[in-house]
């Protein structure tokens, strides 16, 4: 019988890190202006089920919430503002069984969550197929004063005073239309309904620009975040020509304004193999990417050799190696750590959530050896 899970959702899997790196050091390190000491973190934490495994293996409370592990990273300060969808349908559960939860989400999509193996549900349908569908929900993406949360200016100034990296986000230029249309329909719409895709991105872009114009006029914004998740193991779902045609104008409109006002990092999150579209995204303003999955061909050593100081990144250490022997862990660390410590512009980390079947002893070994190698290489700087 499968043991009952104690930690079942994203909030349960949240991790605790001591973020002691200053804002200035972080920004200088990630823009190749300074390389004093390596940066190292855990980006996402464990997959569902791993904490139960570790508890059975004798993990301490500090190991279960990750506060016992040594990292070196900066603290981000996010603002209570909304640049993407604001509004939608009231979510509700349609059906719940021992195996799954079927629900309706705020987009109006039917969602299926498989219990015990996932914390994110998958959509079974989507709200937008035509321009008429989009016009029916377009108001969710239009500008209003409700996009500024209570006390946002005070919170922004508190972040600056505390030395946090002030971060804002925009919806993905691929990801948000994908949420509305689904992957297949969006990829067809690039060719069959270009006016629809342009109108979606034009509306989102205008709203994000107006929101972030006010924010960046009030406080120094350091970091722009965008979540795309637009690639699989074999490559991206959209090629460089489509990125330049649709996504780049949306990105540049917002990034050029923020960069002119002192923002220094434009960080894109996408799993999978994005190598074919990296040049197009660099031209669109992106200068940092994560999580750089080795299993999908994202080799941070090779990418650093190719792009140099044009591209910072974080992640890049193969999470799957931790389930194998300690010798393989050491080989991975000795290959990845020395060249990126020498060049800077990287926060070393596992490339995504720690997979089930990772022995606690292997994770402890990984942390210990990573620090040994980082400190050895840092002494040579």
C-alpha positions as CSV (number, residue, x, y, z in Angstrom):
1,X,0.0,0.0,0.0
2,X,1.3,3.5,-0.9
3,X,2.0,5.6,2.2
4,X,-0.4,8.5,2.7
5,X,1.1,11.8,1.8
6,X,1.5,14.5,4.4
7,X,2.7,17.3,2.1
8,X,0.3,17.5,-0.9
9,X,0.5,20.9,-2.5
10,X,2.8,23.8,-3.5
11,X,2.5,25.5,-0.1
12,X,3.5,22.3,1.7
13,X,6.5,21.9,-0.5
14,X,7.8,25.5,0.0
15,X,11.4,25.7,1.3
16,X,13.2,28.0,3.7
17,X,16.5,29.6,2.6
18,X,18.7,32.0,4.4
19,X,19.2,34.8,1.7
20,X,22.1,36.8,2.9
21,X,23.6,38.1,-0.4
22,X,23.1,41.8,-0.9
23,X,21.1,43.3,-3.7
24,X,24.1,45.1,-5.2
25,X,26.3,42.0,-5.1
26,X,23.6,39.9,-6.7
27,X,22.9,42.3,-9.5
28,X,26.6,42.9,-10.1
29,X,27.3,39.2,-10.1
30,X,24.5,38.3,-12.5
31,X,25.5,41.1,-14.9
32,X,29.2,40.1,-14.9
33,X,30.4,43.3,-13.2
34,X,31.6,41.5,-10.1
35,X,32.6,38.0,-9.2
36,X,33.6,37.9,-5.5
37,X,32.1,34.6,-4.4
38,X,29.8,31.9,-6.0
39,X,26.1,31.9,-5.6
40,X,24.2,28.7,-4.9
41,X,20.6,27.9,-4.1
42,X,17.7,25.5,-4.5
43,X,15.2,26.9,-6.9
44,X,12.0,24.9,-6.5
45,X,12.5,22.3,-3.7
46,X,11.2,18.7,-3.6
47,X,8.7,17.0,-5.8
48,X,5.5,15.7,-4.1
49,X,6.3,12.6,-2.1
50,X,10.0,13.2,-1.5
51,X,9.6,14.8,1.9
52,X,7.8,11.6,3.1
53,X,10.7,9.5,1.7
54,X,13.3,11.7,3.5
55,X,11.3,11.6,6.8
56,X,11.4,7.8,6.7
57,X,15.2,8.1,6.1
58,X,15.7,10.2,9.3
59,X,15.5,13.8,8.0
60,X,15.5,16.5,10.6
61,X,12.8,19.2,10.6
62,X,15.4,21.6,9.2
63,X,16.2,19.2,6.4
64,X,12.5,18.8,5.6
65,X,12.0,22.5,5.2
66,X,15.5,22.9,3.8
67,X,16.6,25.5,6.4
68,X,19.4,23.1,7.5
69,X,21.1,23.3,4.1
70,X,23.6,26.0,3.2
71,X,22.8,28.2,0.3
72,X,24.1,31.6,-0.8
73,X,21.5,33.7,-2.6
74,X,19.7,37.1,-2.6
75,X,16.2,37.8,-1.3
76,X,13.6,39.0,-3.8
77,X,11.0,41.5,-3.1
78,X,7.8,41.1,-5.1
79,X,5.1,43.7,-5.3
80,X,1.3,43.4,-4.9
81,X,0.6,44.4,-8.4
82,X,-1.1,42.5,-11.3
83,X,0.1,42.8,-14.9
84,X,-1.8,39.8,-16.2
85,X,-5.3,38.3,-15.9
86,X,-7.4,40.1,-13.3
87,X,-10.8,38.6,-12.9
88,X,-12.3,35.5,-14.3
89,X,-14.7,32.8,-13.2
90,X,-15.2,31.5,-9.7
91,X,-13.3,28.2,-9.4
92,X,-15.1,25.1,-8.1
93,X,-14.7,21.4,-7.8
94,X,-16.7,19.3,-10.2
95,X,-15.7,15.8,-9.0
96,X,-13.2,14.4,-6.5
97,X,-12.2,10.7,-6.2
98,X,-9.3,8.9,-4.6
99,X,-7.3,9.3,-7.8
100,X,-8.1,12.8,-9.1
101,X,-9.8,16.1,-8.7
102,X,-11.8,17.5,-11.6
103,X,-12.4,21.2,-11.3
104,X,-13.3,24.4,-13.2
105,X,-10.6,27.2,-12.9
106,X,-10.7,30.9,-13.1
107,X,-10.1,30.8,-16.9
108,X,-13.2,28.6,-17.2
109,X,-11.1,25.6,-18.1
110,X,-11.9,22.0,-17.0
111,X,-8.8,20.9,-15.0
112,X,-7.7,17.5,-13.9
113,X,-5.3,17.0,-11.0
114,X,-3.9,13.5,-10.4
115,X,-3.5,13.0,-6.7
116,X,-0.3,11.9,-5.2
117,X,1.8,12.6,-8.3
118,X,1.2,16.2,-9.1
119,X,0.6,19.6,-7.5
120,X,-0.5,21.3,-10.8
121,X,-3.6,20.3,-12.7
122,X,-3.8,19.9,-16.4
123,X,-6.4,21.7,-18.6
124,X,-8.8,19.6,-20.6
125,X,-10.2,22.5,-22.6
126,X,-9.6,26.3,-23.1
127,X,-11.8,29.4,-23.3
128,X,-10.5,31.0,-26.5
129,X,-10.9,29.6,-30.1
130,X,-12.0,32.7,-32.0
131,X,-11.7,36.5,-31.8
132,X,-15.2,36.6,-30.5
133,X,-14.2,34.3,-27.6
134,X,-11.3,36.6,-26.8
135,X,-13.4,39.7,-26.9
136,X,-15.7,38.1,-24.3
137,X,-12.9,37.9,-21.8
138,X,-10.6,40.7,-22.9
139,X,-11.7,42.9,-20.0
140,X,-9.7,40.5,-17.7
141,X,-6.5,41.9,-19.3
142,X,-7.3,45.6,-19.6
143,X,-6.0,48.2,-17.3
144,X,-7.7,49.3,-14.1
145,X,-6.7,50.8,-10.8
146,X,-7.5,47.5,-9.2
147,X,-4.2,46.2,-10.5
148,X,-2.4,48.1,-7.7
149,X,-2.7,46.3,-4.4
150,X,-3.1,48.1,-1.1
151,X,0.1,49.6,0.2
152,X,2.1,48.7,-2.9
153,X,4.3,51.9,-2.8
154,X,5.1,51.3,0.9
155,X,5.9,47.7,0.3
156,X,8.2,48.6,-2.7
157,X,10.1,51.1,-0.5
158,X,10.4,48.6,2.3
159,X,12.0,46.1,-0.2
160,X,14.5,48.8,-1.2
161,X,15.3,49.7,2.4
162,X,15.8,46.0,3.3
163,X,18.2,45.4,0.4
164,X,16.0,43.1,-1.5
165,X,16.1,42.7,-5.3
166,X,12.9,44.4,-6.4
167,X,11.2,42.1,-8.9
168,X,8.1,42.5,-11.1
169,X,6.6,40.1,-13.6
170,X,4.7,40.0,-16.9
171,X,2.7,37.2,-18.4
172,X,4.5,35.0,-20.9
173,X,4.3,36.0,-24.5
174,X,3.8,32.4,-25.4
175,X,2.5,31.1,-22.1
176,X,-0.5,33.4,-21.6
177,X,-2.0,32.8,-25.0
178,X,-1.3,29.1,-24.5
179,X,-3.3,29.2,-21.2
180,X,-6.2,30.8,-23.1
181,X,-6.0,28.6,-26.3
182,X,-4.0,25.5,-25.6
183,X,-0.7,24.7,-27.2
184,X,-1.9,23.2,-30.5
185,X,-4.5,25.9,-31.1
186,X,-2.0,28.6,-30.4
187,X,0.6,27.2,-32.7
188,X,-2.0,27.0,-35.5
189,X,-3.2,30.6,-34.7
190,X,0.3,32.0,-35.3
191,X,-0.5,31.2,-39.0
192,X,-4.3,31.0,-39.2
193,X,-5.4,33.8,-36.8
194,X,-2.4,36.2,-36.5
195,X,-4.7,39.1,-35.7
196,X,-6.0,37.2,-32.7
197,X,-2.6,36.5,-31.2
198,X,-1.4,40.1,-31.9
199,X,-4.5,41.5,-30.1
200,X,-4.0,39.3,-27.1
201,X,-0.4,40.3,-26.7
202,X,-1.1,43.9,-27.6
203,X,-3.7,44.1,-24.8
204,X,-1.5,42.4,-22.3
205,X,1.4,44.5,-23.3
206,X,-0.4,47.8,-23.0
207,X,-1.7,46.9,-19.5
208,X,1.7,45.7,-18.3
209,X,3.4,48.9,-19.7
210,X,0.9,51.2,-17.9
211,X,1.3,49.3,-14.6
212,X,5.0,49.1,-14.7
213,X,5.4,52.7,-15.9
214,X,3.8,53.8,-12.6
215,X,5.8,51.3,-10.5
216,X,9.2,52.1,-12.0
217,X,8.5,55.8,-11.7
218,X,8.1,55.2,-7.9
219,X,10.8,52.7,-7.0
220,X,13.9,51.2,-8.7
221,X,12.9,48.0,-10.4
222,X,15.8,45.6,-10.6
223,X,14.4,42.4,-12.2
224,X,11.8,41.6,-14.7
225,X,10.4,38.0,-14.6
226,X,8.5,36.2,-17.3
227,X,7.3,32.6,-17.2
228,X,7.1,30.9,-20.6
229,X,7.6,27.1,-20.2
230,X,7.5,26.8,-24.0
231,X,9.8,23.9,-24.6
232,X,10.0,20.1,-24.3
233,X,13.0,17.8,-24.4
234,X,13.2,17.9,-28.2
235,X,13.0,21.7,-28.5
236,X,10.7,24.7,-28.3
237,X,7.0,24.8,-29.3
238,X,7.7,28.1,-31.2
239,X,10.6,28.8,-33.5
240,X,12.8,31.9,-33.6
241,X,10.8,33.5,-36.5
242,X,7.6,33.4,-34.5
243,X,9.4,34.6,-31.3
244,X,10.6,37.6,-33.3
245,X,7.3,38.2,-34.9
246,X,5.0,37.9,-31.9
247,X,6.8,37.8,-28.6
248,X,9.8,40.1,-29.1
249,X,7.7,43.3,-29.7
250,X,5.8,42.6,-26.5
251,X,9.0,42.0,-24.5
252,X,10.9,45.0,-25.9
253,X,8.0,47.4,-25.3
254,X,8.2,46.7,-21.6
255,X,11.9,45.9,-21.1
256,X,13.2,49.0,-23.0
257,X,11.2,51.2,-20.5
258,X,12.4,49.4,-17.4
259,X,16.0,49.1,-18.7
260,X,16.1,52.9,-19.4
261,X,15.1,53.4,-15.7
262,X,17.9,51.1,-14.4
263,X,16.5,47.6,-14.4
264,X,19.3,45.2,-14.9
265,X,18.0,41.6,-15.3
266,X,15.3,40.2,-17.6
267,X,14.9,36.6,-16.5
268,X,12.9,34.0,-18.4
269,X,11.7,30.7,-16.9
270,X,11.3,27.9,-19.4
271,X,11.8,24.2,-18.9
272,X,13.0,22.1,-21.8
273,X,15.4,22.7,-24.7
274,X,15.2,26.3,-25.7
275,X,18.6,26.5,-27.5
276,X,17.0,27.2,-30.9
277,X,15.3,30.4,-29.6
278,X,17.9,31.7,-27.3
279,X,19.3,34.2,-29.9
280,X,15.8,35.5,-30.6
281,X,15.1,36.0,-26.9
282,X,18.5,37.7,-26.3
283,X,17.6,40.1,-29.1
284,X,14.2,40.7,-27.4
285,X,16.0,41.8,-24.2
286,X,16.3,38.7,-22.1
287,X,19.7,38.4,-20.4
288,X,19.0,35.6,-17.8
289,X,17.4,32.2,-18.1
290,X,16.5,29.3,-15.9
291,X,16.3,26.4,-14.9
292,X,18.6,25.1,-17.8
293,X,17.7,21.4,-17.8
294,X,20.6,19.1,-18.7
295,X,18.2,16.2,-19.6
296,X,16.8,18.5,-22.3
297,X,20.3,19.4,-23.7
298,X,20.8,22.6,-21.8
299,X,24.5,22.4,-20.9
300,X,25.5,25.5,-19.0
301,X,29.2,25.0,-19.7
302,X,28.6,24.9,-23.5
303,X,26.1,27.8,-23.3
304,X,28.5,30.0,-21.4
305,X,31.2,29.3,-24.1
306,X,28.7,30.3,-26.8
307,X,27.0,33.3,-25.3
308,X,29.6,34.6,-22.8
309,X,28.4,37.6,-20.9
310,X,25.2,38.0,-23.0
311,X,23.4,35.3,-20.9
312,X,23.3,34.8,-17.2
313,X,21.5,31.8,-15.8
314,X,20.6,29.8,-12.7
315,X,20.1,26.1,-12.3
316,X,21.9,23.8,-14.6
317,X,23.0,21.0,-12.3
318,X,21.3,17.7,-13.3
319,X,18.7,16.7,-10.7
320,X,18.6,13.2,-12.0
321,X,22.2,12.5,-11.1
322,X,21.3,12.8,-7.4
323,X,19.4,9.5,-7.7
324,X,22.5,7.7,-8.9
325,X,25.8,7.0,-7.2
326,X,28.0,9.6,-5.4
327,X,30.7,9.2,-8.1
328,X,28.3,10.5,-10.7
329,X,27.3,13.4,-8.5
330,X,30.9,14.3,-8.2
331,X,31.5,14.1,-11.9
332,X,28.6,16.4,-12.6
333,X,29.8,18.9,-10.1
334,X,33.4,18.9,-11.2
335,X,32.2,19.5,-14.8
336,X,29.7,22.3,-14.1
337,X,31.1,24.3,-11.2
338,X,34.7,25.3,-12.1
339,X,33.9,27.1,-15.4
340,X,30.9,29.0,-14.2
341,X,32.5,30.0,-10.9
342,X,35.4,31.4,-13.0
343,X,33.0,33.4,-15.2
344,X,30.3,34.5,-12.8
345,X,26.8,35.4,-14.0
346,X,25.4,32.2,-12.6
347,X,23.5,30.9,-9.5
348,X,24.4,27.3,-9.3
349,X,21.4,25.1,-8.5
350,X,19.5,21.9,-9.5
351,X,17.7,22.3,-12.7
352,X,14.2,21.8,-11.3
353,X,12.4,20.1,-8.4
354,X,14.3,17.3,-6.6
355,X,12.9,14.0,-8.0
356,X,11.4,11.2,-5.9
357,X,13.9,8.5,-5.3
358,X,16.7,10.9,-4.4
359,X,18.2,9.5,-1.2
360,X,18.6,12.0,1.6
361,X,22.2,10.9,2.0
362,X,22.9,11.8,-1.7
363,X,21.4,15.3,-1.2
364,X,23.6,15.9,1.8
365,X,26.6,14.7,-0.2
366,X,25.6,17.0,-3.1
367,X,25.5,20.0,-0.8
368,X,28.8,19.2,0.9
369,X,30.7,18.5,-2.3
370,X,29.2,21.5,-4.2
371,X,30.5,23.8,-1.4
372,X,33.9,22.1,-1.4
373,X,34.3,22.7,-5.1
374,X,32.9,26.2,-5.1
375,X,35.2,27.3,-2.3
376,X,38.2,25.7,-4.0
377,X,37.5,27.4,-7.3
378,X,36.7,30.7,-5.6
379,X,40.1,30.7,-4.0
380,X,41.5,30.9,-7.5
381,X,39.6,34.0,-8.6
